[in-house]
Amino acid sequence: MKLVKGAWKILVAIKDFLVLVFMLLFFTVLFAALSHKPNAAGIRDGALVVAFDGVLTEQPREPDPFANFGGGRATKELRLRDVLRALDAARTDDRVKAVVLDMDRFMGGYPAAVSEVAEAVGKVRAANKPVLAYATGYSDDAYAIAANASEIWVHPMGGTLFAGPGGTSLYYKGLLDKLGVNAHVYKVGKYKSAVEPYILTGMSPEAREASQALYGSIFSQWQQGIAKARPKAKLAGFLTRPDEAVAAARGDISQANLAAGLVDKLGDRLAFGKRVAEIAGTPSGKPAGNFNAIKLADFVAAHPAPTGGDAIGVITVAGEIVDGKAGAGTAGGDTVSSLLLKGLATKNLKALVVRVDSPGGSALASEQIRQAILQAKAQGLPVVVSMGSLAASGGYWVSTAGDAIFAEPDTITGSIGIFGILPTFENSLAKIGVTSDGVQTTPLSGQPNVMGGTNAVTDRILQSAIEQGYQRFIGLVAGARKLTPQRVDEIGQGRVWIGGVAHQLGLVDRFGGLQAAIEEAARRAKLDPAKVHPVYLEKEQSGWLKFFEEVTRDDTGKDDGWADSPGGEDAFARIASQQRALVAQALGDARRLARGGSVQARCLECGGLGPVAVRAEDRSLFELLLARFAG
């Protein structure tokens, strides 16, 4: 009996200890979360720190609450409209003595988003506010923004080299042949190159022609932006003869940058922090290299979007368009249409702006979203489409519901075409001695047979369905843009256009960002644009996700100070990480396309022009394959 009582006491003690530990952890985490919450009232005079940590995006994906545990680090995403609002407010807020652009961990953005931020930085500088940019090494996107700063700093052991748009893509035809996988492709559009990796071993002449024109236009606009911001910089040599420029500086890239006028100062984060402290002041009790900092989250909270006047609804179609429901950063057909229909019923909206930032995806989901937009028009609301960085294929399908379309000069749009892919494995099974057979009562019995292959009847039906879908796409564009179907077919065929060319072709009405579209929607509703406010029809993030996001966030400009914030990578590390991310993203795209069971209105090639935000499942797939081949 004594033994049993002793054991019981031990178990009770263990239980009490575990409860105590759990309670301590809970309150520690709760305190950390509360201390990380934006504190609008706590803003004091200092430098606004805009830490470009991660990718610049229209609508950040819902964070994985466990991504930062176990040694991993989730790719962070900055909401474009938050950055723009903060920079706009910084121009006139007397508490902001300077703006700091921390580009050390910037992973890029699509050209239109980068251009908008670069323009906003230029306006801050034009308002006589000092803007200081810092990076160990600037990427093309980072430099496009930093070029508009008053002072550009780079680490003496870092430096900047420019790659320009372009590069290589993965083609899987040879691998599929070795595995015996037969990729049945049904498509319309000679420029619809999304399917080429599965049927070719290299780029087709049509795809090469289209890509060269698109990339050339984007690169030209990038160069014009740099020349406007830094007219004295000797950029040409670094684009055409970078090896000679670096060799002239005896291999010192940062000194070559300085000599060419691409940067203004060389220094590490400590020296840069001291320079900012001269302008913004030094916090008491902090080590050298720190300065009075204003966190971006606090500053955005202190400058909320306007709420007075009539309501203009803004529905966002961001990311891949998929069937069913989806979280933020992916446009689920059910989710987006439900948010829009609910907003139309409950928000007393006077007009609607459709913000599109998508490469497309499911044609069925695209049509579902379009039909929901038409409900706004049925209620008498003006509908204005605002194209963000990307409104291609299914993204353009959705846009045909608008009364007017706004875009940026470097928005990527078009890609009017659809396709479908159906893999079958009859050859794969034959390699291991497995065959299939059976009885058919009609030509479609057991079709499509992924184990035995498709027959000619099935192939003709599926191709006909794709062709009919393309004709429907053409009809929607022709009706919306007041063009003949023949003309739409000429500029369609799956070809991708930059915003400037799309405007010339009649696919876009006017240039301008989201705010310009909101103002136009107000005018069409016979309202004063100065007396309206946007109502974003978005799903509220759950309390638990907010909790974990606050706990795991490590903002630059937090209480630890600038000097203790993490730095960037040198050129070799940055290039290596970018290439790993590209391969992981390509493998993920291949897997998603192979699994996709719907007709696709998608611009897969558009992904090469934007940031490489690798999903967790893509990274896992890449690491698995790397371990397999390395072992």
MARMI-822958 format. One record per residue (C-alpha): y, x, z. Coordinates in Angstrom, 2 decimals. Layout:
// MARMI-822958
[[Y X Z]],
...
END
This chain:
// MARMI-822958
[[0.00 0.00 0.00]],
[[2.40 2.85 0.88]],
[[1.70 4.38 -2.54]],
[[2.58 1.11 -4.27]],
[[5.79 0.73 -2.22]],
[[6.77 4.32 -3.00]],
[[6.17 3.83 -6.72]],
[[8.20 0.61 -6.63]],
[[11.13 2.37 -4.96]],
[[11.03 5.09 -7.62]],
[[11.06 2.47 -10.43]],
[[13.97 0.62 -8.79]],
[[15.89 3.90 -8.44]],
[[15.29 4.73 -12.10]],
[[16.43 1.26 -13.09]],
[[19.60 1.54 -11.00]],
[[20.31 4.98 -12.45]],
[[19.92 3.74 -16.05]],
[[22.16 0.75 -15.37]],
[[24.80 3.06 -13.89]],
[[24.59 5.41 -16.89]],
[[24.86 2.48 -19.30]],
[[27.89 1.08 -17.48]],
[[29.60 4.49 -17.49]],
[[28.95 4.90 -21.22]],
[[30.15 1.37 -21.93]],
[[33.46 1.80 -20.11]],
[[33.95 5.28 -21.58]],
[[33.50 3.93 -25.09]],
[[35.70 0.93 -24.31]],
[[38.48 3.21 -23.05]],
[[38.17 5.39 -26.16]],
[[38.39 2.36 -28.42]],
[[41.44 0.96 -26.64]],
[[43.16 4.34 -26.70]],
[[42.61 4.58 -30.48]],
[[44.13 1.19 -31.27]],
[[47.35 1.29 -33.30]],
[[50.31 1.42 -30.96]],
[[53.37 0.14 -32.80]],
[[55.52 0.23 -29.67]],
[[54.67 3.85 -28.99]],
[[56.45 5.32 -32.01]],
[[58.99 8.02 -31.18]],
[[61.12 10.29 -33.36]],
[[58.93 12.67 -35.32]],
[[57.14 13.36 -38.57]],
[[55.04 10.62 -40.16]],
[[51.63 12.17 -40.85]],
[[49.89 10.68 -43.88]],
[[46.44 12.24 -43.65]],
[[44.69 11.73 -46.97]],
[[41.29 11.94 -45.36]],
[[38.74 10.60 -47.83]],
[[39.36 8.49 -50.93]],
[[42.28 6.29 -51.92]],
[[41.04 2.78 -52.61]],
[[42.20 -0.78 -53.12]],
[[39.90 -2.34 -50.55]],
[[37.96 -0.07 -48.17]],
[[34.29 -0.86 -47.71]],
[[33.09 -2.08 -44.34]],
[[32.37 1.00 -42.22]],
[[28.85 1.87 -41.19]],
[[29.12 1.93 -37.37]],
[[26.40 4.58 -37.12]],
[[27.42 6.82 -40.02]],
[[29.24 9.32 -37.78]],
[[26.35 9.72 -35.36]],
[[23.57 12.27 -35.68]],
[[25.75 14.93 -37.25]],
[[26.69 12.85 -40.29]],
[[30.19 12.01 -41.49]],
[[31.01 8.85 -43.38]],
[[33.35 9.03 -46.36]],
[[36.66 7.59 -45.23]],
[[38.76 5.28 -47.36]],
[[42.54 4.78 -47.27]],
[[43.87 1.38 -48.27]],
[[46.40 1.88 -51.04]],
[[48.79 -0.84 -49.95]],
[[48.96 0.58 -46.39]],
[[49.97 4.01 -47.68]],
[[52.56 2.52 -50.03]],
[[54.04 0.30 -47.31]],
[[54.28 3.21 -44.90]],
[[56.00 5.47 -47.42]],
[[58.42 2.73 -48.41]],
[[59.33 2.06 -44.76]],
[[59.69 5.78 -44.04]],
[[62.65 5.99 -46.42]],
[[64.88 3.93 -44.14]],
[[63.30 4.32 -40.69]],
[[65.56 6.68 -38.71]],
[[62.69 7.58 -36.38]],
[[60.96 9.35 -39.27]],
[[62.52 12.80 -39.48]],
[[60.06 14.01 -42.11]],
[[56.87 12.97 -43.89]],
[[53.82 15.24 -43.77]],
[[51.17 14.94 -46.47]],
[[47.90 16.40 -45.18]],
[[45.83 16.88 -48.36]],
[[43.15 19.12 -46.89]],
[[40.39 16.49 -46.98]],
[[41.58 14.32 -49.85]],
[[38.74 13.27 -52.15]],
[[40.95 11.66 -54.77]],
[[41.63 8.28 -56.31]],
[[41.85 6.64 -59.70]],
[[44.85 7.74 -61.81]],
[[46.87 4.54 -61.33]],
[[46.53 4.61 -57.54]],
[[47.43 8.31 -57.39]],
[[50.46 7.69 -59.61]],
[[51.69 4.86 -57.38]],
[[51.51 7.06 -54.29]],
[[53.15 9.98 -56.12]],
[[56.03 7.71 -57.14]],
[[56.39 6.44 -53.56]],
[[56.53 10.03 -52.25]],
[[59.20 10.82 -54.81]],
[[61.30 7.91 -53.52]],
[[61.08 9.24 -49.97]],
[[62.27 12.62 -51.18]],
[[65.06 10.97 -53.20]],
[[66.23 9.30 -49.97]],
[[66.87 12.81 -48.58]],
[[63.92 12.72 -46.20]],
[[62.01 16.03 -46.06]],
[[58.47 15.68 -47.41]],
[[56.10 18.57 -46.71]],
[[52.62 18.81 -48.22]],
[[49.81 21.05 -47.02]],
[[46.32 21.92 -48.27]],
[[43.96 24.85 -48.27]],
[[43.53 24.08 -51.96]],
[[44.80 21.15 -54.03]],
[[42.65 19.08 -56.36]],
[[44.24 17.55 -59.46]],
[[44.80 14.25 -57.64]],
[[46.14 15.91 -54.51]],
[[48.59 18.01 -56.49]],
[[49.83 14.99 -58.48]],
[[50.99 13.53 -55.15]],
[[52.11 16.79 -53.53]],
[[54.22 17.78 -56.54]],
[[56.73 15.15 -55.45]],
[[57.20 16.75 -52.01]],
[[60.19 18.82 -50.94]],
[[57.95 21.70 -49.89]],
[[54.40 22.43 -51.04]],
[[52.37 24.71 -48.79]],
[[49.00 26.28 -49.51]],
[[46.77 28.52 -47.41]],
[[47.04 32.21 -48.34]],
[[43.25 32.40 -48.72]],
[[43.10 29.15 -50.68]],
[[44.88 28.18 -53.85]],
[[44.98 25.62 -56.61]],
[[43.16 25.47 -59.93]],
[[43.25 22.45 -62.22]],
[[40.15 21.05 -63.90]],
[[41.58 18.07 -65.76]],
[[39.57 14.90 -66.45]],
[[36.17 15.28 -68.05]],
[[32.94 17.05 -67.32]],
[[29.28 16.31 -67.86]],
[[27.10 13.28 -67.25]],
[[23.40 12.98 -66.53]],
[[21.04 11.62 -69.20]],
[[17.61 10.35 -68.17]],
[[15.89 9.78 -71.51]],
[[13.77 12.94 -71.25]],
[[12.77 12.15 -67.67]],
[[11.87 8.57 -68.55]],
[[9.74 9.80 -71.43]],
[[7.87 12.21 -69.16]],
[[7.29 9.46 -66.63]],
[[6.27 7.02 -69.34]],
[[9.04 4.54 -68.46]],
[[10.18 2.42 -71.39]],
[[13.83 1.35 -70.98]],
[[14.43 -1.79 -73.04]],
[[18.16 -1.97 -73.71]],
[[19.89 -5.07 -75.01]],
[[23.58 -4.59 -75.76]],
[[26.57 -5.40 -77.93]],
[[29.34 -2.90 -78.55]],
[[29.02 0.48 -80.21]],
[[31.22 1.97 -77.47]],
[[29.25 0.42 -74.61]],
[[28.01 3.80 -73.46]],
[[26.79 2.70 -70.03]],
[[23.27 2.40 -71.42]],
[[23.24 5.72 -73.26]],
[[21.76 7.79 -70.40]],
[[18.55 5.73 -70.71]],
[[18.13 5.85 -74.49]],
[[19.71 9.18 -75.51]],
[[19.59 12.79 -74.39]],
[[23.31 13.33 -74.96]],
[[26.58 11.59 -75.77]],
[[26.78 9.54 -78.95]],
[[29.60 10.28 -81.44]],
[[31.22 6.92 -80.64]],
[[31.16 7.57 -76.90]],
[[32.55 11.07 -77.40]],
[[35.39 9.74 -79.56]],
[[36.33 7.08 -77.02]],
[[36.10 9.43 -74.04]],
[[38.19 12.12 -75.70]],
[[40.94 9.63 -76.47]],
[[40.85 8.12 -72.97]],
[[40.70 11.42 -71.10]],
[[43.39 12.90 -73.33]],
[[45.77 10.04 -72.54]],
[[45.15 10.29 -68.79]],
[[45.57 14.07 -68.79]],
[[48.80 13.79 -70.76]],
[[50.22 11.34 -68.23]],
[[49.15 13.62 -65.38]],
[[51.00 16.56 -66.97]],
[[54.10 14.44 -67.54]],
[[54.10 13.42 -63.86]],
[[53.91 17.06 -62.73]],
[[56.63 18.13 -65.16]],
[[58.93 15.37 -63.93]],
[[58.40 16.24 -60.26]],
[[58.53 20.04 -60.67]],
[[60.27 20.85 -63.95]],
[[60.46 24.57 -63.17]],
[[56.75 25.00 -62.48]],
[[54.86 27.06 -65.07]],
[[51.95 24.66 -65.38]],
[[50.82 25.40 -68.94]],
[[49.38 28.82 -68.12]],
[[47.19 27.40 -65.38]],
[[45.84 24.77 -67.74]],
[[45.13 26.85 -70.84]],
[[44.62 30.38 -69.43]],
[[43.84 30.09 -65.72]],
[[41.78 33.28 -65.75]],
[[44.73 35.33 -67.01]],
[[47.07 33.82 -64.43]],
[[44.69 34.66 -61.59]],
[[43.90 38.11 -62.94]],
[[47.63 38.90 -63.12]],
[[47.77 38.27 -59.37]],
[[44.72 40.54 -58.86]],
[[42.48 37.60 -58.02]],
[[44.82 36.10 -55.42]],
[[44.95 32.45 -56.48]],
[[47.57 31.43 -53.92]],
[[49.91 34.25 -55.00]],
[[49.41 33.19 -58.62]],
[[50.36 29.63 -57.63]],
[[53.47 30.91 -55.86]],
[[54.53 33.06 -58.80]],
[[54.15 30.10 -61.16]],
[[56.29 27.87 -58.96]],
[[53.42 25.49 -58.30]],
[[53.81 25.93 -54.54]],
[[56.74 26.87 -52.35]],
[[55.20 28.53 -49.31]],
[[52.02 30.33 -48.28]],
[[50.81 29.79 -44.74]],
[[48.01 28.51 -42.56]],
[[48.07 25.26 -40.59]],
[[49.71 27.03 -37.65]],
[[52.63 28.31 -39.72]],
[[53.00 24.94 -41.43]],
[[53.05 23.15 -38.07]],
[[55.81 25.45 -36.84]],
[[57.85 24.67 -39.94]],
[[57.50 20.90 -39.42]],
[[58.40 21.35 -35.74]],
[[61.76 22.81 -36.82]],
[[62.54 19.42 -38.37]],
[[60.67 16.92 -36.19]],
[[60.75 18.67 -32.83]],
[[58.09 20.19 -30.61]],
[[56.11 18.12 -28.08]],
[[56.23 19.42 -24.53]],
[[53.08 21.00 -23.13]],
[[51.47 21.49 -26.55]],
[[50.37 24.80 -28.10]],
[[52.32 26.42 -30.90]],
[[51.84 24.80 -34.29]],
[[52.20 21.25 -33.03]],
[[55.07 18.89 -33.74]],
[[56.19 15.39 -32.80]],
[[53.88 13.29 -34.94]],
[[53.78 9.61 -35.88]],
[[50.31 8.34 -36.73]],
[[49.92 6.39 -39.95]],
[[48.04 3.54 -38.25]],
[[50.81 3.13 -35.64]],
[[53.52 3.22 -38.30]],
[[51.78 0.62 -40.48]],
[[51.37 -1.62 -37.41]],
[[55.08 -1.25 -36.70]],
[[55.92 -2.35 -40.27]],
[[53.73 -5.39 -40.95]],
[[53.84 -7.26 -44.23]],
[[56.49 -10.02 -44.33]],
[[55.47 -13.48 -43.15]],
[[58.57 -15.57 -43.88]],
[[59.07 -17.99 -46.75]],
[[56.54 -19.63 -49.06]],
[[53.01 -18.26 -49.34]],
[[51.71 -16.49 -52.44]],
[[47.95 -16.09 -52.27]],
[[46.43 -12.72 -53.18]],
[[42.70 -12.61 -53.87]],
[[41.21 -9.15 -54.33]],
[[38.36 -8.42 -56.73]],
[[37.52 -4.85 -55.78]],
[[34.50 -2.70 -56.50]],
[[31.34 -3.59 -58.34]],
[[30.97 -7.30 -59.14]],
[[27.60 -8.49 -57.89]],
[[25.73 -11.77 -57.54]],
[[25.70 -13.48 -54.16]],
[[27.52 -12.30 -51.06]],
[[28.96 -8.85 -50.37]],
[[31.17 -7.07 -47.88]],
[[34.62 -5.62 -48.44]],
[[34.84 -3.09 -51.27]],
[[32.26 -4.97 -53.35]],
[[33.09 -8.21 -55.18]],
[[30.29 -10.62 -54.39]],
[[30.53 -13.69 -56.61]],
[[29.80 -16.08 -53.74]],
[[32.08 -14.23 -51.33]],
[[35.17 -13.94 -53.54]],
[[34.93 -17.48 -54.89]],
[[34.41 -18.88 -51.38]],
[[37.43 -17.01 -50.00]],
[[39.58 -18.23 -52.87]],
[[38.49 -21.88 -52.71]],
[[38.95 -21.93 -48.93]],
[[42.42 -20.41 -49.26]],
[[43.42 -22.98 -51.88]],
[[42.32 -25.76 -49.53]],
[[43.91 -24.51 -46.31]],
[[46.79 -22.07 -46.93]],
[[49.41 -24.23 -48.72]],
[[49.76 -21.63 -51.46]],
[[52.52 -21.92 -54.05]],
[[51.06 -19.42 -56.54]],
[[48.13 -17.03 -56.87]],
[[47.92 -13.33 -57.65]],
[[44.52 -11.97 -58.61]],
[[44.36 -8.27 -57.75]],
[[41.60 -6.69 -59.86]],
[[40.30 -3.20 -59.16]],
[[36.78 -3.26 -60.56]],
[[34.60 -1.65 -63.24]],
[[32.78 -4.98 -63.63]],
[[29.15 -5.73 -62.98]],
[[27.27 -9.00 -63.16]],
[[28.51 -11.26 -65.97]],
[[27.29 -14.29 -64.01]],
[[29.29 -13.33 -60.91]],
[[32.33 -12.52 -63.07]],
[[32.22 -16.02 -64.52]],
[[31.78 -17.52 -61.06]],
[[34.96 -15.80 -59.88]],
[[36.81 -16.83 -63.05]],
[[35.87 -20.46 -62.47]],
[[37.21 -20.28 -58.91]],
[[40.51 -18.91 -60.25]],
[[40.70 -21.80 -62.69]],
[[40.63 -24.16 -59.70]],
[[44.02 -22.73 -58.70]],
[[45.36 -23.53 -62.16]],
[[43.86 -27.03 -61.89]],
[[45.95 -27.51 -58.73]],
[[49.07 -26.56 -60.67]],
[[49.47 -23.05 -59.26]],
[[50.74 -20.24 -61.51]],
[[48.20 -17.42 -61.70]],
[[49.27 -13.82 -62.28]],
[[46.75 -11.00 -62.61]],
[[47.60 -7.60 -61.14]],
[[45.36 -4.86 -62.48]],
[[45.02 -1.94 -60.11]],
[[43.40 1.33 -61.06]],
[[40.50 -0.27 -62.86]],
[[39.98 -3.66 -64.51]],
[[37.26 -3.08 -67.06]],
[[34.44 -5.14 -68.51]],
[[33.65 -7.80 -65.86]],
[[37.01 -6.93 -64.31]],
[[38.68 -7.94 -67.56]],
[[36.45 -11.02 -67.81]],
[[37.92 -12.20 -64.50]],
[[41.44 -11.35 -65.68]],
[[41.28 -13.77 -68.63]],
[[42.00 -16.63 -66.20]],
[[45.56 -15.43 -65.58]],
[[48.79 -16.77 -67.07]],
[[50.11 -13.19 -67.23]],
[[48.58 -9.75 -66.73]],
[[50.35 -6.82 -65.06]],
[[48.93 -3.29 -65.21]],
[[49.98 0.30 -64.66]],
[[50.38 2.65 -67.66]],
[[47.28 4.53 -66.48]],
[[45.17 1.53 -65.48]],
[[41.69 1.75 -67.02]],
[[40.81 -1.51 -68.71]],
[[39.07 -3.06 -71.70]],
[[35.35 -2.30 -72.05]],
[[34.82 -5.74 -73.56]],
[[31.07 -5.81 -74.03]],
[[27.88 -6.66 -72.16]],
[[24.37 -5.28 -71.85]],
[[21.08 -5.63 -70.04]],
[[18.35 -3.12 -69.15]],
[[14.72 -3.96 -68.48]],
[[12.36 -1.09 -67.62]],
[[8.63 -1.48 -68.30]],
[[5.84 0.83 -67.12]],
[[2.95 0.37 -69.53]],
[[3.03 4.03 -70.58]],
[[3.35 5.21 -66.97]],
[[0.23 3.24 -66.01]],
[[-1.66 4.48 -69.05]],
[[-1.12 8.06 -67.88]],
[[-3.20 7.32 -64.79]],
[[-5.77 5.19 -66.61]],
[[-4.38 1.73 -65.77]],
[[-4.05 -0.87 -68.54]],
[[-3.23 -4.58 -68.62]],
[[-4.63 -7.54 -70.55]],
[[-4.70 -11.32 -70.30]],
[[-4.45 -14.67 -72.06]],
[[-1.26 -16.17 -73.46]],
[[-0.74 -19.85 -74.21]],
[[2.75 -19.24 -75.66]],
[[4.56 -16.13 -76.88]],
[[6.43 -16.09 -73.55]],
[[3.41 -16.27 -71.23]],
[[3.71 -13.45 -68.72]],
[[6.92 -12.20 -70.34]],
[[8.78 -10.03 -69.73]],
[[5.75 -8.02 -68.62]],
[[6.98 -4.97 -66.73]],
[[3.43 -3.64 -66.53]],
[[2.33 -4.32 -70.10]],
[[5.60 -4.16 -72.00]],
[[7.66 -6.80 -73.78]],
[[6.74 -8.42 -77.08]],
[[8.92 -8.90 -80.15]],
[[9.64 -12.54 -79.35]],
[[10.95 -11.67 -75.89]],
[[13.05 -8.83 -77.26]],
[[14.67 -11.11 -79.85]],
[[15.45 -13.78 -77.24]],
[[16.99 -11.32 -74.80]],
[[19.06 -9.62 -77.48]],
[[20.24 -13.03 -78.74]],
[[21.29 -13.95 -75.21]],
[[23.30 -10.75 -74.94]],
[[24.96 -11.41 -78.29]],
[[25.82 -14.96 -77.22]],
[[27.30 -13.60 -74.00]],
[[29.43 -11.17 -75.99]],
[[30.69 -13.98 -78.20]],
[[31.61 -15.92 -75.07]],
[[33.45 -12.85 -73.74]],
[[35.34 -12.50 -77.02]],
[[36.21 -16.20 -76.96]],
[[37.62 -15.96 -73.44]],
[[39.78 -12.97 -74.36]],
[[40.93 -14.53 -77.64]],
[[41.96 -17.75 -75.92]],
[[43.73 -16.03 -73.05]],
[[45.53 -13.41 -75.12]],
[[46.23 -15.60 -78.17]],
[[44.33 -13.28 -80.50]],
[[41.75 -14.08 -83.15]],
[[38.10 -13.50 -82.23]],
[[37.91 -11.00 -85.10]],
[[40.78 -8.98 -83.62]],
[[39.23 -9.02 -80.16]],
[[35.96 -7.80 -81.65]],
[[37.82 -4.92 -83.28]],
[[39.40 -3.76 -80.03]],
[[36.33 -4.73 -78.01]],
[[32.91 -3.28 -78.76]],
[[32.80 -1.94 -75.21]],
[[35.68 0.51 -75.77]],
[[37.75 1.53 -72.73]],
[[41.54 1.63 -73.02]],
[[44.28 3.08 -70.85]],
[[46.98 0.64 -69.69]],
[[49.64 1.90 -72.07]],
[[47.43 1.39 -75.11]],
[[46.11 -1.91 -73.75]],
[[49.70 -3.16 -73.63]],
[[50.19 -2.21 -77.27]],
[[46.97 -4.02 -78.20]],
[[48.01 -7.21 -76.42]],
[[45.46 -6.99 -73.63]],
[[48.22 -6.57 -71.02]],
[[51.61 -8.30 -70.76]],
[[53.76 -6.09 -68.56]],
[[53.76 -2.90 -66.52]],
[[54.09 -3.11 -62.76]],
[[52.22 -2.98 -59.49]],
[[51.11 -5.63 -57.04]],
[[54.62 -6.36 -55.75]],
[[55.90 -6.94 -59.28]],
[[53.05 -9.42 -59.86]],
[[53.86 -11.26 -56.61]],
[[57.50 -11.55 -57.65]],
[[56.51 -12.85 -61.10]],
[[54.18 -15.42 -59.52]],
[[57.08 -16.60 -57.35]],
[[59.37 -16.99 -60.35]],
[[56.72 -18.95 -62.22]],
[[56.47 -21.24 -59.19]],
[[60.28 -21.63 -59.34]],
[[60.72 -19.78 -56.05]],
[[63.07 -17.00 -55.00]],
[[60.98 -13.77 -55.00]],
[[62.95 -12.59 -51.96]],
[[61.83 -15.62 -49.97]],
[[58.04 -15.46 -50.35]],
[[55.30 -13.53 -48.61]],
[[51.77 -12.56 -49.67]],
[[48.75 -14.11 -47.98]],
[[45.70 -11.91 -48.53]],
[[42.58 -14.02 -48.85]],
[[40.19 -11.58 -47.23]],
[[37.31 -11.80 -44.81]],
[[38.27 -10.73 -41.31]],
[[36.38 -7.67 -40.12]],
[[34.04 -8.48 -37.25]],
[[35.07 -7.45 -33.73]],
[[32.10 -5.13 -33.33]],
[[32.81 -3.28 -36.58]],
[[36.44 -2.82 -35.52]],
[[35.23 -1.57 -32.15]],
[[32.90 1.07 -33.63]],
[[35.47 2.08 -36.25]],
[[38.07 2.73 -33.57]],
[[35.60 4.71 -31.44]],
[[34.41 6.97 -34.26]],
[[37.78 7.51 -35.93]],
[[39.33 10.98 -35.75]],
[[42.81 10.58 -37.16]],
[[45.00 13.55 -37.90]],
[[48.09 13.22 -35.81]],
[[46.23 11.95 -32.75]],
[[46.86 13.27 -29.28]],
[[45.06 16.56 -29.99]],
[[47.92 17.49 -32.31]],
[[48.29 19.03 -35.75]],
[[47.15 22.51 -34.76]],
[[43.78 21.19 -33.56]],
[[43.10 18.92 -36.55]],
[[40.36 20.06 -38.94]],
[[41.31 22.09 -41.98]],
[[40.01 22.02 -45.53]],
[[37.60 24.00 -47.67]],
[[38.18 26.96 -49.94]],
[[37.82 26.61 -53.71]],
[[34.12 27.50 -53.82]],
[[33.14 25.07 -51.06]],
[[35.28 22.30 -52.53]],
[[33.77 22.68 -56.01]],
[[30.24 22.75 -54.62]],
[[30.74 19.63 -52.51]],
[[32.30 17.78 -55.46]],
[[29.37 18.62 -57.70]],
[[26.84 17.53 -55.08]],
[[28.70 14.27 -54.71]],
[[28.77 13.70 -58.48]],
[[25.01 14.19 -58.79]],
[[24.36 11.88 -55.83]],
[[26.65 9.23 -57.31]],
[[25.00 9.48 -60.74]],
[[21.54 9.09 -59.23]],
[[22.73 6.07 -57.27]],
[[24.26 4.48 -60.39]],
[[20.99 5.01 -62.24]],
[[19.00 3.37 -59.47]],
[[21.34 0.38 -59.27]],
[[21.29 -0.15 -63.02]],
[[17.50 0.06 -63.13]],
[[17.27 -2.51 -60.33]],
[[19.91 -4.81 -61.77]],
[[18.27 -8.02 -62.93]],
[[21.32 -9.69 -64.47]],
[[23.33 -9.38 -67.65]],
[[25.91 -6.67 -67.01]],
[[29.58 -6.60 -67.99]],
[[30.12 -3.17 -66.51]],
[[31.97 0.03 -67.36]],
[[29.75 2.72 -65.88]],
[[31.56 5.56 -67.62]],
[[34.81 4.57 -65.84]],
[[33.42 6.08 -62.64]],
[[34.00 9.58 -63.98]],
[[37.75 9.04 -63.80]],
[[37.95 8.12 -60.15]],
[[37.06 9.46 -56.71]],
[[33.51 10.34 -55.83]],
[[32.82 8.17 -52.78]],
[[29.11 8.66 -52.21]],
[[27.24 5.83 -50.55]],
[[24.90 6.63 -47.72]],
[[21.84 5.52 -49.71]],
[[22.89 7.69 -52.68]],
[[23.28 10.72 -50.44]],
[[19.84 10.08 -48.94]],
[[18.28 9.82 -52.39]],
[[19.90 13.09 -53.48]],
[[18.78 14.91 -50.34]],
[[15.25 13.59 -50.78]],
[[15.05 14.83 -54.36]],
[[16.66 18.15 -53.42]],
[[14.12 18.68 -50.65]],
[[11.30 17.73 -52.99]],
[[12.25 20.21 -55.72]],
[[13.39 22.93 -53.31]],
[[10.06 22.73 -51.51]],
END
